[in-house]
Amino acid sequence: MTDSSDLGVERTLVVLKPDAVTRGLAGRILTRFEDANLKIVGVKMKQMDADFARKHYFDLEERLGAEVYNSTAGFMQSNPVMAVVLEGVNAVTTVRKIIGATLPSEAAPGTVRGDFAHQTKASADVSGKAVMNLVHASGNVEEAKYEVNLWFGEDEQFDYETAAEKLAY
Ligand SMILES: Nc1ncnc2c1ncn2[C@@H]1O[C@H](COP(=O)(O)OP(=O)(O)OP(=O)(O)O)[C@@H](O)[C@H]1O
């Protein structure tokens, strides 16, 4: 019998950031993942606090400095976020391709950030220098394991067969 890990099935974390939630883009962004055959196996809304932001972005200050850390962590706490666990073949890489480059100015058309992450003066006033790029997604498989476990308990992740999987296997 084939184990799902043999097929390259992975789980990855996506967080729809405060700009995505407040702009009412959650549905349109999630549709992009569903259209790519990624299965939603966990979902929740959360108001992040400073402790949780530190756990989530545990290496950001070291990588990009205190200014980027503080603006990003502050922005992430400015409104609720929606966290989603997605499952699929090569899910980690696929999701990163779908969301596009970190900086909206560099994100290609057709990606979530390239299509929707336009900066506005009003949004900049709220969050200082935070890059309002709509989505966070795990950067690699190891990070995905850490982040999925940080955000979701075992009992908050679900195993089920999609209609497409029923037809395929
Ligand atoms: N040059 C920058 N200036 C300001 N903020 C930045 C910059 N680079 C990254 N950030 C902020 O830090 C976050 C994490 O940066 P990282 O390098 O991990 O990019 P990412 O993996 O594409 O983003 P995320 O972790 O949110 O998915 C970015 O989403 C952004 O909010």
The ligand as an SDF file (V2000), in Angstrom:
LIG
                    3D

 31 33  0  0  0  0  0  0  0  0999 V2000
   13.0740   44.3280    3.2770 N   0  0  0  0  0  0  0  0  0  0  0  0
   12.0420   44.2810    4.1270 C   0  0  0  0  0  0  0  0  0  0  0  0
   11.5340   45.4190    4.6350 N   0  0  0  0  0  0  0  0  0  0  0  0
   10.5040   45.3840    5.4990 C   0  0  0  0  0  0  0  0  0  0  0  0
    9.8840   44.2510    5.8950 N   0  0  0  0  0  0  0  0  0  0  0  0
   10.3590   43.1080    5.3980 C   0  0  0  0  0  0  0  0  0  0  0  0
   11.4550   43.0550    4.4950 C   0  0  0  0  0  0  0  0  0  0  0  0
   11.6880   41.7520    4.1760 N   0  0  0  0  0  0  0  0  0  0  0  0
   10.7800   41.0460    4.8680 C   0  0  0  0  0  0  0  0  0  0  0  0
    9.9820   41.8480    5.6010 N   0  0  0  0  0  0  0  0  0  0  0  0
    8.8610   41.4320    6.4480 C   0  0  0  0  0  0  0  0  0  0  0  0
    9.2090   40.2690    7.1640 O   0  0  0  0  0  0  0  0  0  0  0  0
    8.3590   39.1910    6.7790 C   0  0  0  0  0  0  0  0  0  0  0  0
    9.1500   37.9120    6.7960 C   0  0  0  0  0  0  0  0  0  0  0  0
   10.1990   38.0180    5.8770 O   0  0  0  0  0  0  0  0  0  0  0  0
   10.7360   36.7330    5.1170 P   0  0  0  0  0  0  0  0  0  0  0  0
   12.0970   37.0420    4.6290 O   0  0  0  0  0  0  0  0  0  0  0  0
   10.5310   35.5450    5.9980 O   0  0  0  0  0  0  0  0  0  0  0  0
    9.7910   36.7170    3.8450 O   0  0  0  0  0  0  0  0  0  0  0  0
    8.6180   35.7370    3.4960 P   0  0  0  0  0  0  0  0  0  0  0  0
    9.0030   34.3630    3.9310 O   0  0  0  0  0  0  0  0  0  0  0  0
    8.2480   35.9150    2.0580 O   0  0  0  0  0  0  0  0  0  0  0  0
    7.4600   36.3330    4.3440 O   0  0  0  0  0  0  0  0  0  0  0  0
    6.5680   35.5470    5.3500 P   0  0  0  0  0  0  0  0  0  0  0  0
    7.5000   34.9490    6.3840 O   0  0  0  0  0  0  0  0  0  0  0  0
    5.6590   36.5880    5.9200 O   0  0  0  0  0  0  0  0  0  0  0  0
    5.9110   34.5090    4.5150 O   0  0  0  0  0  0  0  0  0  0  0  0
    7.8330   39.5920    5.4050 C   0  0  0  0  0  0  0  0  0  0  0  0
    6.6100   39.0010    5.0630 O   0  0  0  0  0  0  0  0  0  0  0  0
    7.6750   41.0770    5.5840 C   0  0  0  0  0  0  0  0  0  0  0  0
    6.4690   41.3610    6.2790 O   0  0  0  0  0  0  0  0  0  0  0  0
  1  2  1  0
  2  3  1  0
  2  7  2  0
  3  4  2  0
  4  5  1  0
  5  6  2  0
  6  7  1  0
  6 10  1  0
  7  8  1  0
  8  9  2  0
  9 10  1  0
 10 11  1  0
 11 12  1  0
 11 30  1  0
 12 13  1  0
 13 14  1  0
 13 28  1  0
 14 15  1  0
 15 16  1  0
 16 17  2  0
 16 18  1  0
 16 19  1  0
 19 20  1  0
 20 21  2  0
 20 22  1  0
 20 23  1  0
 23 24  1  0
 24 25  2  0
 24 26  1  0
 24 27  1  0
 28 29  1  0
 28 30  1  0
 30 31  1  0
M  END
$$$$
